[in-house]
Amino acid sequence: QEIIIATNNPGKVKEFQTIFEPKGIKVKSLADFPEVSEVEETGTTFEENALLKASALAEHLGKTVLADDSGLEVDALNGEPGVYSARYAGTDKNDRENYLKVLTKLENVPDEKRTARFVCVLAVVQPSGKKHTVRGTCEGRIAHQPIGENGFGYDPVFFVEEKGLTMAQLTKEEKSEISHRGNAIKLLTKQWDELFLT
Ligand code: ITT
């Protein structure tokens, strides 16, 4: 069994592997299909972008494909960086530059106003054109400085209340249990048989 995920992000691939490989499901990503060119994420919602990415690859391969569009919503920044999370500090910038931009913008914001959430929308598109999306979230707060080495993206500055640690201090397994991506996968798994085997 295998699952094809329309992503170029190695951090996401690792997390999908953490969840699917123990179940004997092999995870393939865009790295396995170098002939496929990148899709422009022109949508204004996570749903739109996830569907854009999944549809393009499903059409190309003639197989059922999953895509993940995700990001960080900071309440004090009116939901920014949102769908622009991957390129918040600019298209040529890295994860660290992106989260430092968030920290700078929140410099004088007190703890109780630093609430935020990670959002992950998973889209499944079948060759028949049948489509479905699910949305998983994870609530937290923006830390005052980066802590931790694990994960990717904004994990070092995302403080998870119930653990008393940042996302980047959790192991892959601990993160998957509580993360937006883990929650979205749980939802999708629950609905899978009814959606795609009928
Ligand atoms: P693909 O489109 O190829 O999947 P991408 O990195 O461009 O890769 P997105 O457009 O969905 O993907 O952007 C997601 C960004 O949101 C990602 O680059 C991180 O900055 C952030 N993000 C998403 N999930 C995250 C997580 O679990 N931990 C930390 N940051 C995350």
Residues whose N, C-alpha, C, O or C-beta is under 5 A from the ligand:
A	BS01	ITT	A6 T7 N8 N9 D68 D69 S70 G71 L72 S85 A86 F152 G153 Y154 D155
